[in-house]
Amino acid sequence: MDARFLSRAAALLLAAALAACQGQRPAEYQNGRRVITTNNGPLEGQADRWEEERRNIALFETLYPGFTYRPTTWQYSAETFLARIAGNTATDVIGITNATLAISLAESGLSMDITPLLERWPPAADLNPVVMRTFTHEGRVHGLPAGPGYAMCLAYNRQMFIDAGIVDARGEPDPPDTWDELVDCAVRLTDREREVYGFAILGKDAAASWQFLNWVYQSGGDFEEQDAEGRWRAVFDRPEAVRALQFIHDLRFRHNVLPSNTRMDNDDQMRMFCAGQLAMLVFVPEYLDLLAVRHSYPPENVGICMLPAGPAGYACVMGGGFGIVNPRLTDPEAIQGAFNILTFSISLEKLELRFRTMREQGRPVGWPAVSIWTGEMGRRWAEIEDRYRNVPDFPEYQAQVSRYARYEPPIRTPQLYAVLAPVIQEVLSNPRADCQRLLTEAARQFEQRHLR
């Protein structure tokens, strides 16, 4: 969401508030239970998701006898969100796909302050502060995560490492720990005549920019910086970001370890990985589910570790979806019901039901993630996960990830990605690309168009 979008959204929300007395929806009850609506529900043909949702509703009704919820097929997008808020047709609970939008929504009055409700909910004391930071604006909480967050990692084909002799003293795959080691492994694993490649980088659309964040953070750089007067500046034209971009360029043209296709998307990389044509890639652990369900690829052949450390050390991008309470709700019963759904989404009871259902469906359970919980809730969460786990637990990665995980840049993230994508594509396709010039021009454009 850019500044124009948010200004328009705030204006429409104000107009909606002025008309609130004419626009409140009547309360709906089903079998004596207050009905709360949610978005991002299963779509037609998603039988496994519908089965899981039916079980979720039954469990929710057991835990909260006065309420039920109805999932709708409205899938969140910035444009439909604005229209539905203005027209008072948004669901009571609104699931949003990108955690970096949380602060912008709070600043614009487009999400409800749930701090008073959270203060009366005892488990809140164990919420992971690393995760909650992005949902907190000026000390007030405006949303909750929809589930465990993702953090990017390095995935590698275990058998390809073993076949190449890249193993430790026990004969186990020995993945790279630094940028230099990444280059060494990728060179050894690349056989261009057989169309086998050591590494791959997303080059298509916003996904290219999304993964680029990791390299810049590992190099010690950043993308946006706020000065003492509160003004935001683009800072990705500095030497640290240039060094990261040059490293990508070197992987392509100096070390020659990347596929010739410079516009790869996730599906392209998954197909190559499962076909034994790709040894390593930047990965999100929940993709293990995609590998198993969509490609029938055994999770036990996938290794997962921290992304290799750059000149400034380890860093990996984290994120995930989150939920907010519709800011147009005024009925205390509806607000409480919506809050109940937010907390139900991250409850131990729902977690156990989800794991049990996924295991029954033959899906991977227990991939590593950034935990929502610490303390006693975190311990109990881990016990439940271990009980249903059917994939390796990758303990070294899990022990490190929360320490080094970082959220995406806080404002104008989609616009940032749009500006950076052509830069990534240029360095992947042009052997004479000037990394400093490309980033200097991109930073200038981004700041002028989106930060002023």
Protein Blocks (a to p, Z undefined) as FASTA:
>chain_A
ZZklmmmmmmmmmmmmmmmmmmpccdddeehiacdddehiacehilmlmmmmmmmmmmmm
mmmmmbccdddfbdcdfklmmmmmmnopacfbdcdfblklmmmmmmnopaccfklmmmmm
mklmmpcfklmmmmpgghiafbdcfbdcddddddddfklmmmnopacfkopacddfbfkl
mmmmmmmmpcfknopafbdcdfehjllmmmmmmmmmmnopafbdcdfkopacdfklbfkl
mmmmmmmmmmmmmnopacfblcbcfklmmmmmmnopafbdcddfklmmmmmmmnopafkl
pccddddddfkopcdddedddddddfkbcbfklmmmmmmmmmmmmgmklmmmmmmmmmmn
opaehiacddfbgcjllmmmmmmmmmmgcbdfklmlmmmmmmmgccddfbhklmmmmmmm
mmmmmmmmmmkbcfklmmmmmmmmmmmmmmZZ
